[in-house]
Amino acid sequence: MNSIIATRLGLTHPIIQAPMAGLSTPRMVAAASNAGALGSLALGASNAAQAKQLLAETRQLTARPFSVNFFCHRPAQADAARDQAWSEHLRPYFDEFGGALTVPLREIYESFVTDTDMQQLLLAAPPAAMSFHFGLPDADVIRAFKQAGVFLMATATTLEEARTIKAAGLDAIVAQGHEAGGHRGVFDSTGEDQQIGTFALVRTIARQTALPVIAAGGIMDGQGIAAARMLGADAVQLGTAFLLTEESSASDAYRQTLQSGRAERTKVTRAISGRGARGIANRIMDEIGAPGSPLPSDYPIAYDAGKQLHALASKHGNHEFAAFWAGQGVSLIRSGGTAEIIATLAEEYAAAMKK
């Protein structure tokens, strides 16, 4: 089964290492690309100066194609009453650790939609591929990167979003199932998340759009890759599978949790960042995000509060307020180098396709 994406980007394997802000390092990206997959550098949490440095580090480590990823969320909307209610909701948890929330809360990540410095940085030295999460940049920005020869992808969690991506002229659709770890790529965070599973979403989009589809969510081994390909995926994107690699910047506490029994229970919460995201369940999800809780501040304003609380609690050795993002397949996680994981995935995939 040939892969259009692999052919376009010169890949040996139809595997994309998922962009994971704060976790996928230049070393991981380069290792993935050098191993014949597509490495992905997450720049959604970076400003232009930081992105310039990360891009330079990655390019020093690989001459192979790699992708860069950006958040295209609607810029945050401050709401005094909503922000105050959320701050009051968090107060007892800050009191527990003898600290206080620093206000006003900030919009800690600028959307790529409005970040013209970032756009110009990437247009000056275009990467082989780019992917977008939470939506799409404006049409003129898409046009500029297409004219620069960049292979463009965007996340869809529904068929409607997939059709929007196709209509915008992008080259591929990342079909993100509800099983996926990290932030849901839902375009409208104020609307309903349809919570469609990876395989149902992949099959639907593959049948009803003409673009290549990349399956994302819950895929951890070669058998999962084969299943996704059989359902019409042109390639697969894996993130959780690389969290324990030597190149991952996951903390010791994160790594220990990934390998503990707690990792068997993940859930989607808005309480950490203001947008739905799947991670290993803890107090911030079960208590702060419990049913009936106030609506969190808008994304990423709420993330400022979440990061402050985690930083305070972690100083006391408590990691119950961390964003330990992970997908539903996390119990299948393996350690080792990124290149080693990709080689194993490729072997498993080849064997599964022969059956």
C-alpha positions in Angstrom: 0.0 0.0 0.0 1.7 3.2 -1.2 1.6 6.4 0.8 1.1 9.7 -0.9 2.6 11.6 2.0 5.6 9.3 2.2 6.2 9.9 -1.5 5.7 13.7 -1.3 8.0 14.1 1.7 10.5 11.3 0.9 9.7 9.2 3.9 10.7 5.5 4.3 7.8 4.9 6.7 4.2 6.3 6.8 4.8 7.5 10.3 4.7 11.0 11.8 6.0 11.8 15.2 3.4 14.0 16.6 4.2 17.6 17.6 4.0 17.8 21.4 4.6 21.3 22.8 7.2 21.2 25.5 7.9 17.5 25.0 9.0 16.9 21.4 12.6 18.3 21.3 14.8 19.1 18.3 16.6 15.9 19.1 13.4 13.9 18.9 12.3 15.6 15.7 15.7 15.0 14.0 15.9 11.4 15.2 12.4 10.7 13.8 13.2 12.2 10.4 16.7 10.6 10.2 14.9 7.2 10.9 12.7 7.6 7.8 9.6 9.0 9.5 8.4 12.6 9.6 9.6 14.5 12.8 7.3 17.3 14.0 8.5 20.4 15.9 5.8 21.9 18.1 6.1 25.7 18.0 2.6 26.6 19.3 4.0 27.5 22.7 7.0 29.5 21.3 7.4 33.1 20.2 9.4 33.9 17.1 12.7 34.2 18.8 12.3 30.9 20.5 11.1 29.3 17.3 14.1 30.6 15.4 16.5 28.9 17.9 14.5 25.6 17.9 14.5 25.5 14.1 18.2 26.1 14.0 18.9 23.3 16.4 16.7 20.9 14.4 18.3 21.8 11.1 21.8 21.2 12.6 20.7 17.7 13.5 19.0 16.6 10.3 18.9 17.4 6.6 15.8 15.4 6.2 12.3 16.9 5.8 10.5 17.7 9.1 7.2 19.5 10.0 6.4 22.4 12.3 3.1 22.8 14.1 1.2 25.8 15.2 -1.9 26.6 17.3 -4.6 28.5 15.3 -7.0 29.2 18.1 -9.3 32.3 18.2 -7.3 34.8 20.3 -8.4 34.7 23.9 -11.3 36.7 25.1 -10.9 38.1 28.6 -14.0 38.1 30.7 -13.7 39.8 34.1 -16.6 37.9 35.8 -15.6 34.6 34.3 -11.9 35.1 35.2 -12.7 36.1 38.7 -14.9 33.1 39.3 -12.2 30.8 38.0 -9.6 32.5 40.2 -11.8 32.1 43.3 -12.4 28.4 42.3 -8.7 27.8 42.4 -8.0 29.8 45.6 -8.3 26.8 48.0 -5.7 24.9 46.1 -3.2 27.7 46.1 -3.9 28.1 49.9 -3.1 24.4 50.3 0.4 25.1 49.2 0.8 28.5 50.8 0.8 30.5 47.6 -1.4 32.8 45.7 -2.4 33.1 42.0 -0.7 36.0 40.2 -3.4 38.1 38.4 -4.4 39.3 36.0 -4.0 36.0 34.1 -2.2 36.3 30.8 -2.7 35.0 27.3 0.5 33.0 27.4 0.5 31.7 23.8 -0.3 33.9 20.8 -2.3 32.3 18.0 -0.5 31.7 14.7 -3.4 33.5 13.1 -2.3 36.8 14.5 1.5 36.2 15.0 2.9 37.9 11.9 6.5 37.7 13.3 6.2 33.9 13.3 4.6 33.8 9.9 7.4 35.9 8.4 10.1 33.8 10.2 8.7 30.6 8.5 8.2 32.2 5.1 11.8 33.3 5.1 13.0 29.7 5.5 10.1 27.4 4.8 10.1 24.0 6.3 9.1 20.9 4.2 5.8 20.6 6.0 3.5 22.5 8.4 0.5 21.5 10.5 -2.2 23.5 12.2 -4.2 22.7 15.3 -7.5 24.3 16.6 -8.3 25.7 13.2 -6.6 27.4 10.2 -4.7 30.6 9.5 -6.2 33.1 7.1 -6.5 32.2 3.4 -3.7 34.6 2.4 -1.3 32.9 4.8 -2.2 29.5 3.5 -1.7 30.7 0.0 1.8 32.1 0.8 3.0 28.9 2.3 1.6 26.8 -0.5 3.4 29.1 -3.0 6.6 28.5 -1.0 6.1 24.7 -1.6 5.2 23.8 2.0 3.1 20.6 2.5 0.2 21.8 4.6 -1.8 19.7 7.1 -4.4 20.5 9.7 -6.2 18.6 12.5 -9.9 17.6 12.1 -12.1 16.0 14.8 -15.2 15.9 12.6 -16.1 15.5 9.0 -17.2 19.1 8.9 -13.8 20.3 10.0 -12.2 18.0 7.4 -14.3 19.5 4.7 -13.2 23.0 5.9 -9.6 21.9 5.6 -10.1 20.6 2.1 -11.9 23.7 1.0 -9.0 25.8 2.3 -6.7 24.1 -0.1 -4.5 22.2 2.3 -2.7 19.0 1.3 -3.7 16.5 4.1 -6.0 16.0 7.0 -4.9 14.8 10.5 -8.0 12.9 11.7 -7.7 13.2 15.5 -9.8 10.6 17.4 -11.1 11.1 20.9 -8.5 8.6 22.1 -5.6 11.0 21.4 -3.5 12.5 24.2 -3.1 16.2 24.5 -5.3 19.0 23.3 -8.3 18.2 21.2 -8.1 20.0 17.8 -11.7 21.1 17.8 -12.1 24.3 15.8 -14.8 25.9 17.9 -14.0 25.3 21.6 -17.3 26.8 22.7 -19.3 24.1 20.8 -19.9 20.4 21.3 -17.0 18.0 21.0 -18.5 15.1 19.0 -15.9 12.7 20.6 -15.5 10.6 17.5 -13.1 7.7 17.7 -10.0 7.5 15.5 -11.1 4.6 13.3 -14.6 5.8 12.7 -13.3 9.3 11.9 -10.5 8.1 9.6 -12.9 5.8 7.6 -15.5 8.6 7.3 -13.0 11.2 6.2 -11.2 8.9 3.8 -14.5 7.9 2.1 -15.9 11.4 1.9 -12.9 13.7 1.1 -10.3 13.3 -1.6 -7.3 14.4 0.6 -4.8 12.1 2.2 -5.7 11.2 5.8 -3.4 10.9 8.7 -4.8 8.8 11.6 -4.0 10.1 15.1 -5.2 8.9 18.5 -4.6 5.7 20.4 -2.1 4.1 17.9 0.9 2.7 19.7 2.2 -0.2 17.7 2.6 -1.6 14.1 -0.6 -3.5 14.4 -2.4 -0.2 15.0 -0.7 1.4 12.0 -1.8 -1.5 9.8 -5.4 -1.2 11.0 -5.4 2.6 10.3 -3.9 2.0 6.8 -6.5 -0.6 6.0 -9.3 1.9 6.9 -7.9 4.4 4.4 -5.2 6.4 6.3 -2.3 7.4 4.2 -0.1 7.7 7.3 -0.3 7.7 11.1 0.7 10.2 13.7 1.9 9.0 17.1 2.7 11.1 20.1 2.2 9.1 23.3 4.4 6.4 21.9 7.4 8.7 22.0 7.0 10.2 25.5 9.4 7.7 27.2 12.1 8.1 24.5 15.6 9.3 25.4 14.9 12.5 23.3 11.6 13.4 25.1 11.8 16.3 27.5 9.2 14.6 29.8 10.1 15.1 33.5 11.1 12.3 35.8 7.6 12.6 37.5 5.9 12.5 34.1 7.9 9.4 33.1 7.2 7.6 36.4 3.5 8.3 36.1 3.5 7.0 32.5 4.8 3.7 33.8 2.5 3.5 36.8 -0.9 2.0 37.2 -2.3 5.6 37.2 -1.7 5.8 33.4 -4.5 3.3 32.8 -7.0 6.1 33.6 -7.0 9.1 31.2 -9.7 11.7 30.8 -10.4 14.8 28.8 -10.5 18.1 30.8 -10.8 21.8 30.2 -9.6 22.6 33.8 -5.9 22.8 32.9 -5.9 25.1 29.9 -9.4 26.1 29.1 -9.6 23.7 26.2 -10.4 20.0 26.2 -7.3 17.9 26.5 -6.6 14.3 27.4 -4.1 13.3 30.1 -3.5 11.0 33.0 -6.3 11.7 35.6 -5.3 13.6 38.7 -6.8 16.1 41.2 -6.9 19.0 38.7 -9.2 16.9 36.5 -11.2 15.1 39.2 -11.7 18.0 41.6 -11.1 21.3 39.9 -12.7 20.1 36.7 -15.5 18.2 38.4 -19.1 18.5 37.1 -20.7 21.7 38.3 -17.4 23.6 38.4 -17.2 27.2 37.0 -16.3 27.6 33.4 -12.6 28.0 33.1 -11.1 31.2 31.7 -10.7 31.2 27.9 -7.7 29.3 26.4 -4.9 30.0 26.9 -5.6 32.4 29.8 -6.7 29.4 32.0 -3.4 27.7 31.1 -1.6 30.5 32.9 -3.4 29.6 36.1 -3.0 25.9 35.6 0.8 26.3 35.1 1.1 28.5 38.2 -0.7 25.9 40.3 1.4 23.1 39.0 4.6 25.0 39.6 3.6 25.8 43.2 2.5 22.3 44.0 5.5 20.7 42.4 7.8 22.7 44.7 6.2 20.6 47.5 6.7 17.4 45.6 3.1 17.2 44.5 2.3 16.5 40.9 -1.5 16.2 41.1 -1.9 19.4 39.1 0.4 18.6 36.2 -0.6 18.3 32.6 0.6 14.7 32.0 -0.9 14.4 28.5 -1.3 10.9 27.3 -3.7 9.0 24.9 -5.9 6.0 25.7 -3.2 3.6 24.5 -0.7 4.7 27.0 -0.4 1.3 28.7 1.3 0.1 25.5 4.1 2.6 25.9 7.7 1.6 25.4 11.0 3.2 26.3 14.1 3.5 24.1 15.4 5.9 21.5 13.1 7.5 19.0 14.9 5.8 16.1 14.6 2.5 17.9 10.8 3.0 18.4 10.3 3.8 14.8 12.3 0.7 13.6 10.2 -1.5 15.9 7.0 0.1 14.6 8.1 -0.4 11.0 8.9 -4.1 11.7 5.5 -4.7 13.4 3.7 -2.9 10.6 5.4 -4.9 7.9 4.6 -8.1 9.7 1.0 -7.2 10.3 0.4 -6.3 6.6 1.7 -9.7 5.5 -1.0 -11.5 7.5 
